[in-house]
């Protein structure tokens, strides 16, 4: 079946929109990402490949942020209160990004991150509090 004039116009408009979408998409991509998606025929296929690429990068970034948070350490000469305030703010930020750090991990991170002279004291206080609660 040959296309009608109206269908030919529709196809032409579609192809023009597809070319424009590819152009606009490529203007916003880094070269290394563009190389990974340039073999895809349609914009939809390119977009799907981009989503896969950035989902894995996003998961890696969140995992890395969580590891860095759990490895925080307050310097001996630092203001401990300011450090703890920053730690709580980082916890909130991570939570907003979808990284769930439970209460137990947060407590362990706080104790582990304190200078030695304070971490021993904090651990003893936490143990006492847990004993009293039980």
PyMOL CGO cylinders between C-alpha atoms (Angstrom):
from pymol import cmd
from pymol.cgo import CYLINDER

trace = [
    CYLINDER, 0.00, 0.00, 0.00, 1.46, 3.34, -0.99, 0.3, 1, 1, 1, 1, 1, 1,
    CYLINDER, 1.46, 3.34, -0.99, 1.27, 6.11, 1.58, 0.3, 1, 1, 1, 1, 1, 1,
    CYLINDER, 1.27, 6.11, 1.58, -1.25, 8.87, 1.18, 0.3, 1, 1, 1, 1, 1, 1,
    CYLINDER, -1.25, 8.87, 1.18, -0.08, 12.45, 0.93, 0.3, 1, 1, 1, 1, 1, 1,
    CYLINDER, -0.08, 12.45, 0.93, -1.12, 13.05, 4.55, 0.3, 1, 1, 1, 1, 1, 1,
    CYLINDER, -1.12, 13.05, 4.55, 0.81, 9.97, 5.73, 0.3, 1, 1, 1, 1, 1, 1,
    CYLINDER, 0.81, 9.97, 5.73, 3.89, 11.07, 3.78, 0.3, 1, 1, 1, 1, 1, 1,
    CYLINDER, 3.89, 11.07, 3.78, 3.72, 14.45, 5.50, 0.3, 1, 1, 1, 1, 1, 1,
    CYLINDER, 3.72, 14.45, 5.50, 3.38, 12.70, 8.88, 0.3, 1, 1, 1, 1, 1, 1,
    CYLINDER, 3.38, 12.70, 8.88, 6.43, 10.52, 8.17, 0.3, 1, 1, 1, 1, 1, 1,
    CYLINDER, 6.43, 10.52, 8.17, 8.42, 13.56, 7.05, 0.3, 1, 1, 1, 1, 1, 1,
    CYLINDER, 8.42, 13.56, 7.05, 7.46, 15.50, 10.19, 0.3, 1, 1, 1, 1, 1, 1,
    CYLINDER, 7.46, 15.50, 10.19, 8.35, 12.45, 12.34, 0.3, 1, 1, 1, 1, 1, 1,
    CYLINDER, 8.35, 12.45, 12.34, 11.76, 12.04, 10.70, 0.3, 1, 1, 1, 1, 1, 1,
    CYLINDER, 11.76, 12.04, 10.70, 12.48, 15.76, 11.08, 0.3, 1, 1, 1, 1, 1, 1,
    CYLINDER, 12.48, 15.76, 11.08, 11.56, 15.59, 14.78, 0.3, 1, 1, 1, 1, 1, 1,
    CYLINDER, 11.56, 15.59, 14.78, 13.74, 12.47, 15.19, 0.3, 1, 1, 1, 1, 1, 1,
    CYLINDER, 13.74, 12.47, 15.19, 16.75, 14.22, 13.62, 0.3, 1, 1, 1, 1, 1, 1,
    CYLINDER, 16.75, 14.22, 13.62, 16.18, 17.30, 15.80, 0.3, 1, 1, 1, 1, 1, 1,
    CYLINDER, 16.18, 17.30, 15.80, 15.87, 15.16, 18.94, 0.3, 1, 1, 1, 1, 1, 1,
    CYLINDER, 15.87, 15.16, 18.94, 19.13, 13.33, 18.11, 0.3, 1, 1, 1, 1, 1, 1,
    CYLINDER, 19.13, 13.33, 18.11, 20.86, 16.66, 17.52, 0.3, 1, 1, 1, 1, 1, 1,
    CYLINDER, 20.86, 16.66, 17.52, 19.64, 18.16, 20.79, 0.3, 1, 1, 1, 1, 1, 1,
    CYLINDER, 19.64, 18.16, 20.79, 20.51, 15.01, 22.73, 0.3, 1, 1, 1, 1, 1, 1,
    CYLINDER, 20.51, 15.01, 22.73, 24.04, 14.89, 21.36, 0.3, 1, 1, 1, 1, 1, 1,
    CYLINDER, 24.04, 14.89, 21.36, 24.63, 18.53, 22.28, 0.3, 1, 1, 1, 1, 1, 1,
    CYLINDER, 24.63, 18.53, 22.28, 24.24, 17.69, 25.99, 0.3, 1, 1, 1, 1, 1, 1,
    CYLINDER, 24.24, 17.69, 25.99, 26.31, 14.49, 26.13, 0.3, 1, 1, 1, 1, 1, 1,
    CYLINDER, 26.31, 14.49, 26.13, 29.99, 14.11, 26.92, 0.3, 1, 1, 1, 1, 1, 1,
    CYLINDER, 29.99, 14.11, 26.92, 32.00, 12.59, 24.09, 0.3, 1, 1, 1, 1, 1, 1,
    CYLINDER, 32.00, 12.59, 24.09, 32.61, 9.30, 25.92, 0.3, 1, 1, 1, 1, 1, 1,
    CYLINDER, 32.61, 9.30, 25.92, 28.86, 8.86, 26.46, 0.3, 1, 1, 1, 1, 1, 1,
    CYLINDER, 28.86, 8.86, 26.46, 28.07, 9.87, 22.90, 0.3, 1, 1, 1, 1, 1, 1,
    CYLINDER, 28.07, 9.87, 22.90, 30.44, 7.21, 21.59, 0.3, 1, 1, 1, 1, 1, 1,
    CYLINDER, 30.44, 7.21, 21.59, 28.56, 4.57, 23.59, 0.3, 1, 1, 1, 1, 1, 1,
    CYLINDER, 28.56, 4.57, 23.59, 25.14, 5.51, 22.14, 0.3, 1, 1, 1, 1, 1, 1,
    CYLINDER, 25.14, 5.51, 22.14, 25.94, 6.66, 18.60, 0.3, 1, 1, 1, 1, 1, 1,
    CYLINDER, 25.94, 6.66, 18.60, 25.35, 3.19, 17.16, 0.3, 1, 1, 1, 1, 1, 1,
    CYLINDER, 25.35, 3.19, 17.16, 21.70, 3.25, 18.30, 0.3, 1, 1, 1, 1, 1, 1,
    CYLINDER, 21.70, 3.25, 18.30, 19.32, 3.97, 15.43, 0.3, 1, 1, 1, 1, 1, 1,
    CYLINDER, 19.32, 3.97, 15.43, 16.50, 5.81, 17.19, 0.3, 1, 1, 1, 1, 1, 1,
    CYLINDER, 16.50, 5.81, 17.19, 16.45, 8.49, 19.86, 0.3, 1, 1, 1, 1, 1, 1,
    CYLINDER, 16.45, 8.49, 19.86, 14.44, 6.12, 22.06, 0.3, 1, 1, 1, 1, 1, 1,
    CYLINDER, 14.44, 6.12, 22.06, 17.22, 3.51, 21.81, 0.3, 1, 1, 1, 1, 1, 1,
    CYLINDER, 17.22, 3.51, 21.81, 19.86, 6.16, 22.53, 0.3, 1, 1, 1, 1, 1, 1,
    CYLINDER, 19.86, 6.16, 22.53, 17.91, 7.39, 25.54, 0.3, 1, 1, 1, 1, 1, 1,
    CYLINDER, 17.91, 7.39, 25.54, 17.52, 3.83, 26.88, 0.3, 1, 1, 1, 1, 1, 1,
    CYLINDER, 17.52, 3.83, 26.88, 21.29, 3.29, 26.57, 0.3, 1, 1, 1, 1, 1, 1,
    CYLINDER, 21.29, 3.29, 26.57, 21.97, 6.60, 28.34, 0.3, 1, 1, 1, 1, 1, 1,
    CYLINDER, 21.97, 6.60, 28.34, 19.64, 5.61, 31.19, 0.3, 1, 1, 1, 1, 1, 1,
    CYLINDER, 19.64, 5.61, 31.19, 21.44, 2.28, 31.62, 0.3, 1, 1, 1, 1, 1, 1,
    CYLINDER, 21.44, 2.28, 31.62, 24.83, 4.05, 31.57, 0.3, 1, 1, 1, 1, 1, 1,
    CYLINDER, 24.83, 4.05, 31.57, 23.88, 6.63, 34.19, 0.3, 1, 1, 1, 1, 1, 1,
    CYLINDER, 23.88, 6.63, 34.19, 21.96, 4.21, 36.42, 0.3, 1, 1, 1, 1, 1, 1,
    CYLINDER, 21.96, 4.21, 36.42, 25.13, 2.19, 36.96, 0.3, 1, 1, 1, 1, 1, 1,
    CYLINDER, 25.13, 2.19, 36.96, 27.18, 5.36, 37.50, 0.3, 1, 1, 1, 1, 1, 1,
    CYLINDER, 27.18, 5.36, 37.50, 24.55, 6.63, 39.94, 0.3, 1, 1, 1, 1, 1, 1,
    CYLINDER, 24.55, 6.63, 39.94, 24.58, 3.40, 41.92, 0.3, 1, 1, 1, 1, 1, 1,
    CYLINDER, 24.58, 3.40, 41.92, 28.38, 3.49, 42.06, 0.3, 1, 1, 1, 1, 1, 1,
    CYLINDER, 28.38, 3.49, 42.06, 28.33, 7.11, 43.23, 0.3, 1, 1, 1, 1, 1, 1,
    CYLINDER, 28.33, 7.11, 43.23, 25.79, 6.38, 45.98, 0.3, 1, 1, 1, 1, 1, 1,
    CYLINDER, 25.79, 6.38, 45.98, 27.78, 3.37, 47.18, 0.3, 1, 1, 1, 1, 1, 1,
    CYLINDER, 27.78, 3.37, 47.18, 30.96, 5.42, 47.20, 0.3, 1, 1, 1, 1, 1, 1,
    CYLINDER, 30.96, 5.42, 47.20, 29.24, 8.24, 49.13, 0.3, 1, 1, 1, 1, 1, 1,
    CYLINDER, 29.24, 8.24, 49.13, 27.99, 5.74, 51.72, 0.3, 1, 1, 1, 1, 1, 1,
    CYLINDER, 27.99, 5.74, 51.72, 31.47, 4.23, 52.14, 0.3, 1, 1, 1, 1, 1, 1,
    CYLINDER, 31.47, 4.23, 52.14, 33.03, 7.67, 52.55, 0.3, 1, 1, 1, 1, 1, 1,
    CYLINDER, 33.03, 7.67, 52.55, 30.38, 8.59, 55.13, 0.3, 1, 1, 1, 1, 1, 1,
    CYLINDER, 30.38, 8.59, 55.13, 30.98, 5.42, 57.15, 0.3, 1, 1, 1, 1, 1, 1,
    CYLINDER, 30.98, 5.42, 57.15, 34.75, 6.05, 57.03, 0.3, 1, 1, 1, 1, 1, 1,
    CYLINDER, 34.75, 6.05, 57.03, 34.54, 9.61, 58.41, 0.3, 1, 1, 1, 1, 1, 1,
    CYLINDER, 34.54, 9.61, 58.41, 37.07, 10.40, 61.13, 0.3, 1, 1, 1, 1, 1, 1,
    CYLINDER, 37.07, 10.40, 61.13, 37.31, 13.51, 63.31, 0.3, 1, 1, 1, 1, 1, 1,
    CYLINDER, 37.31, 13.51, 63.31, 40.84, 14.87, 63.59, 0.3, 1, 1, 1, 1, 1, 1,
    CYLINDER, 40.84, 14.87, 63.59, 42.28, 15.15, 67.12, 0.3, 1, 1, 1, 1, 1, 1,
    CYLINDER, 42.28, 15.15, 67.12, 42.54, 18.94, 66.86, 0.3, 1, 1, 1, 1, 1, 1,
    CYLINDER, 42.54, 18.94, 66.86, 39.12, 19.44, 65.24, 0.3, 1, 1, 1, 1, 1, 1,
    CYLINDER, 39.12, 19.44, 65.24, 36.01, 20.93, 66.82, 0.3, 1, 1, 1, 1, 1, 1,
    CYLINDER, 36.01, 20.93, 66.82, 34.10, 17.74, 67.68, 0.3, 1, 1, 1, 1, 1, 1,
    CYLINDER, 34.10, 17.74, 67.68, 30.71, 19.46, 67.88, 0.3, 1, 1, 1, 1, 1, 1,
    CYLINDER, 30.71, 19.46, 67.88, 31.16, 21.01, 64.43, 0.3, 1, 1, 1, 1, 1, 1,
    CYLINDER, 31.16, 21.01, 64.43, 32.30, 17.62, 63.09, 0.3, 1, 1, 1, 1, 1, 1,
    CYLINDER, 32.30, 17.62, 63.09, 29.23, 15.87, 64.53, 0.3, 1, 1, 1, 1, 1, 1,
    CYLINDER, 29.23, 15.87, 64.53, 26.92, 18.57, 63.17, 0.3, 1, 1, 1, 1, 1, 1,
    CYLINDER, 26.92, 18.57, 63.17, 28.51, 18.08, 59.74, 0.3, 1, 1, 1, 1, 1, 1,
    CYLINDER, 28.51, 18.08, 59.74, 28.11, 14.30, 60.09, 0.3, 1, 1, 1, 1, 1, 1,
    CYLINDER, 28.11, 14.30, 60.09, 24.39, 14.66, 60.87, 0.3, 1, 1, 1, 1, 1, 1,
    CYLINDER, 24.39, 14.66, 60.87, 23.97, 17.02, 57.90, 0.3, 1, 1, 1, 1, 1, 1,
    CYLINDER, 23.97, 17.02, 57.90, 25.76, 14.53, 55.61, 0.3, 1, 1, 1, 1, 1, 1,
    CYLINDER, 25.76, 14.53, 55.61, 23.49, 11.76, 56.93, 0.3, 1, 1, 1, 1, 1, 1,
    CYLINDER, 23.49, 11.76, 56.93, 20.46, 13.85, 55.99, 0.3, 1, 1, 1, 1, 1, 1,
    CYLINDER, 20.46, 13.85, 55.99, 21.90, 14.57, 52.56, 0.3, 1, 1, 1, 1, 1, 1,
    CYLINDER, 21.90, 14.57, 52.56, 22.57, 10.89, 51.91, 0.3, 1, 1, 1, 1, 1, 1,
    CYLINDER, 22.57, 10.89, 51.91, 19.09, 10.02, 53.09, 0.3, 1, 1, 1, 1, 1, 1,
    CYLINDER, 19.09, 10.02, 53.09, 17.69, 12.55, 50.60, 0.3, 1, 1, 1, 1, 1, 1,
    CYLINDER, 17.69, 12.55, 50.60, 19.66, 10.80, 47.85, 0.3, 1, 1, 1, 1, 1, 1,
    CYLINDER, 19.66, 10.80, 47.85, 18.14, 7.45, 48.80, 0.3, 1, 1, 1, 1, 1, 1,
    CYLINDER, 18.14, 7.45, 48.80, 21.07, 6.06, 50.81, 0.3, 1, 1, 1, 1, 1, 1,
    CYLINDER, 21.07, 6.06, 50.81, 19.63, 4.48, 53.93, 0.3, 1, 1, 1, 1, 1, 1,
    CYLINDER, 19.63, 4.48, 53.93, 22.05, 4.41, 56.86, 0.3, 1, 1, 1, 1, 1, 1,
    CYLINDER, 22.05, 4.41, 56.86, 20.31, 2.78, 59.78, 0.3, 1, 1, 1, 1, 1, 1,
    CYLINDER, 20.31, 2.78, 59.78, 20.39, 3.96, 63.38, 0.3, 1, 1, 1, 1, 1, 1,
    CYLINDER, 20.39, 3.96, 63.38, 22.83, 1.24, 64.43, 0.3, 1, 1, 1, 1, 1, 1,
    CYLINDER, 22.83, 1.24, 64.43, 25.25, 2.09, 61.60, 0.3, 1, 1, 1, 1, 1, 1,
    CYLINDER, 25.25, 2.09, 61.60, 24.94, 5.78, 62.44, 0.3, 1, 1, 1, 1, 1, 1,
    CYLINDER, 24.94, 5.78, 62.44, 25.78, 5.12, 66.12, 0.3, 1, 1, 1, 1, 1, 1,
    CYLINDER, 25.78, 5.12, 66.12, 28.77, 2.98, 65.15, 0.3, 1, 1, 1, 1, 1, 1,
    CYLINDER, 28.77, 2.98, 65.15, 29.93, 5.62, 62.67, 0.3, 1, 1, 1, 1, 1, 1,
    CYLINDER, 29.93, 5.62, 62.67, 29.72, 8.36, 65.31, 0.3, 1, 1, 1, 1, 1, 1,
    CYLINDER, 29.72, 8.36, 65.31, 31.68, 6.32, 67.86, 0.3, 1, 1, 1, 1, 1, 1,
    CYLINDER, 31.68, 6.32, 67.86, 34.27, 5.15, 65.32, 0.3, 1, 1, 1, 1, 1, 1,
    CYLINDER, 34.27, 5.15, 65.32, 34.70, 8.66, 63.91, 0.3, 1, 1, 1, 1, 1, 1,
    CYLINDER, 34.70, 8.66, 63.91, 35.50, 10.31, 67.23, 0.3, 1, 1, 1, 1, 1, 1,
    CYLINDER, 35.50, 10.31, 67.23, 39.07, 10.76, 68.46, 0.3, 1, 1, 1, 1, 1, 1,
    CYLINDER, 39.07, 10.76, 68.46, 40.17, 7.80, 70.60, 0.3, 1, 1, 1, 1, 1, 1,
    CYLINDER, 40.17, 7.80, 70.60, 39.81, 9.62, 73.93, 0.3, 1, 1, 1, 1, 1, 1,
    CYLINDER, 39.81, 9.62, 73.93, 36.15, 10.37, 73.15, 0.3, 1, 1, 1, 1, 1, 1,
    CYLINDER, 36.15, 10.37, 73.15, 35.19, 7.17, 71.33, 0.3, 1, 1, 1, 1, 1, 1,
    CYLINDER, 35.19, 7.17, 71.33, 35.99, 5.03, 74.38, 0.3, 1, 1, 1, 1, 1, 1,
    CYLINDER, 35.99, 5.03, 74.38, 33.84, 7.32, 76.54, 0.3, 1, 1, 1, 1, 1, 1,
    CYLINDER, 33.84, 7.32, 76.54, 30.98, 7.37, 74.00, 0.3, 1, 1, 1, 1, 1, 1,
    CYLINDER, 30.98, 7.37, 74.00, 31.07, 3.56, 73.64, 0.3, 1, 1, 1, 1, 1, 1,
    CYLINDER, 31.07, 3.56, 73.64, 30.90, 3.17, 77.43, 0.3, 1, 1, 1, 1, 1, 1,
    CYLINDER, 30.90, 3.17, 77.43, 27.95, 5.59, 77.62, 0.3, 1, 1, 1, 1, 1, 1,
    CYLINDER, 27.95, 5.59, 77.62, 26.13, 3.76, 74.84, 0.3, 1, 1, 1, 1, 1, 1,
    CYLINDER, 26.13, 3.76, 74.84, 26.70, 0.40, 76.53, 0.3, 1, 1, 1, 1, 1, 1,
    CYLINDER, 26.70, 0.40, 76.53, 25.39, 1.78, 79.82, 0.3, 1, 1, 1, 1, 1, 1,
    CYLINDER, 25.39, 1.78, 79.82, 22.33, 3.26, 78.13, 0.3, 1, 1, 1, 1, 1, 1,
    CYLINDER, 22.33, 3.26, 78.13, 21.59, -0.04, 76.36, 0.3, 1, 1, 1, 1, 1, 1,
    CYLINDER, 21.59, -0.04, 76.36, 21.95, -1.95, 79.64, 0.3, 1, 1, 1, 1, 1, 1,
    CYLINDER, 21.95, -1.95, 79.64, 19.56, 0.40, 81.44, 0.3, 1, 1, 1, 1, 1, 1,
    CYLINDER, 19.56, 0.40, 81.44, 16.97, 0.20, 78.65, 0.3, 1, 1, 1, 1, 1, 1,
    CYLINDER, 16.97, 0.20, 78.65, 16.98, -3.61, 78.70, 0.3, 1, 1, 1, 1, 1, 1,
]
cmd.load_cgo(trace, "trace")
